Amino acid sequence: MDIFLQILSMLAFAIVVLVIYNVLKVYILNKIKINKWLVLGLALVCFIVPMLVWTAMPIYVSRYVIPGIFVVLFLWFMELSGFMKKKNYSKTNTTSSTSKKDKKDDIVIRPKAKPNRVKNNKK
């Protein structure tokens, strides 16, 4: 029964942290432009320093708050790095692509007709 409660608490912690991350991502994190390595450094500092500085911290802080902040910062780092981007690959048509480069190659520039040129050449 004790193992079941631990698994249940980990699952609840994961769900709460993911909900908090998604809300932060929508309203705050997308508007902040920051270096991804700075975010990773903040995550590592948040994970290591409180255990060294504050040795007599309460149980709820050491079990939920600090790991929650670390997970949010690490997920933000993963998003800034590009690991969490959705990739849309079409299984039916792999040869055609809708990228800007392909659209640019399809444009053909044709010279404009200049009707007065013939009139000026007659002597």
Sequence and secondary structure as in RCSB ss.txt:
>XXXX:A:sequence
MDIFLQILSMLAFAIVVLVIYNVLKVYILNKIKINKWLVLGLALVCFIVPMLVWTAMPIYVSRYVIPGIFVVLFL
WFMELSGFMKKKNYSKTNTTSSTSKKDKKDDIVIRPKAKPNRVKNNKK
>XXXX:A:secstr
 HHHHHHHHHHHHHHHHHHHHHHHHHHTGGG    HHHHHHHHHHHHHHHHHH TT  HHIIIIIHHHHHHHHHH
HHHHHHTTT      SS  S    HHHHHHH        THHHHHH  
